């Protein structure tokens, strides 16, 4: 998903950054889901490149709190990410 004009791009962007930040903290999808009080499937669908799982701003806030990051990190442009961090 490289088309920034597509409304689903934001889901791709957040999923990409979420996966990077989750892995930096050494959390599996299952453990992260447990800490966020969401199902494993919900986290898997968000991080999947096959689906565009919708989520609320409240969900993003919770992700940032659990990961102890600024919520803006979830919106970091992909082209600015270090290629070694690419999920």
C-alpha positions as CSV (number, residue, x, y, z in Angstrom):
1,X,0.0,0.0,0.0
2,X,1.9,3.0,-1.3
3,X,-1.0,5.2,-2.4
4,X,-1.1,7.9,0.3
5,X,-4.3,9.2,-1.3
6,X,-6.1,6.0,-0.5
7,X,-8.2,6.3,2.6
8,X,-6.9,3.0,3.8
9,X,-3.3,4.2,3.8
10,X,-3.6,5.5,7.4
11,X,-4.4,1.9,8.5
12,X,-1.4,0.6,6.7
13,X,0.8,3.4,8.2
14,X,-0.4,2.8,11.8
15,X,-0.1,-1.0,11.4
16,X,3.4,-0.7,10.1
17,X,4.5,1.6,13.0
18,X,2.6,-0.4,15.6
19,X,4.4,-3.6,14.6
20,X,7.8,-1.8,14.8
21,X,7.1,-0.3,18.3
22,X,5.6,-3.6,19.6
23,X,8.7,-5.5,18.5
24,X,11.0,-2.9,20.0
25,X,9.4,-3.6,23.4
26,X,9.8,-7.4,22.9
27,X,6.1,-8.1,22.9
28,X,4.4,-10.8,21.0
29,X,1.0,-10.0,19.4
30,X,-0.6,-12.2,22.0
31,X,1.1,-10.5,25.0
32,X,0.4,-7.0,23.5
33,X,-3.3,-7.9,23.0
34,X,-3.5,-9.1,26.6
35,X,-1.9,-5.8,27.9
36,X,-4.3,-3.7,25.8
37,X,-7.3,-5.9,26.7
38,X,-8.0,-6.7,23.1
39,X,-8.2,-10.0,21.3
40,X,-5.3,-11.6,19.6
41,X,-7.3,-11.6,16.4
42,X,-7.9,-7.8,16.6
43,X,-4.1,-7.1,16.9
44,X,-3.3,-9.6,14.1
45,X,-5.8,-8.0,11.8
46,X,-4.4,-4.6,12.5
47,X,-0.9,-5.7,11.7
48,X,-1.9,-7.8,8.7
49,X,-1.1,-6.5,5.2
50,X,-4.1,-8.3,3.9
51,X,-6.8,-6.4,5.9
52,X,-7.6,-2.9,6.9
53,X,-8.9,-3.3,10.4
54,X,-10.5,-0.1,11.5
55,X,-9.9,1.2,15.0
56,X,-10.7,4.3,17.1
57,X,-8.5,7.1,18.4
58,X,-9.2,5.6,21.8
59,X,-7.6,2.4,20.6
60,X,-4.5,4.2,19.4
61,X,-4.3,6.1,22.7
62,X,-4.4,2.7,24.5
63,X,-1.7,1.3,22.2
64,X,0.6,4.3,22.9
65,X,0.0,4.0,26.7
66,X,0.8,0.3,26.7
67,X,3.9,0.8,24.6
68,X,4.9,3.9,26.6
69,X,5.3,6.0,23.4
70,X,3.9,9.3,22.1
71,X,0.8,8.5,20.0
72,X,2.4,10.5,17.1
73,X,4.9,7.7,16.7
74,X,2.1,5.6,15.2
75,X,1.8,8.2,12.4
76,X,5.5,8.4,11.6
77,X,5.9,8.5,7.8
78,X,7.2,5.2,6.5
79,X,9.9,6.8,4.3
80,X,11.5,8.2,7.5
81,X,11.6,4.8,9.2
82,X,15.0,3.0,9.3
83,X,14.8,0.2,6.8
84,X,16.1,-2.3,9.4
85,X,12.9,-1.6,11.4
86,X,10.6,-2.5,8.6
87,X,8.4,-5.4,9.8
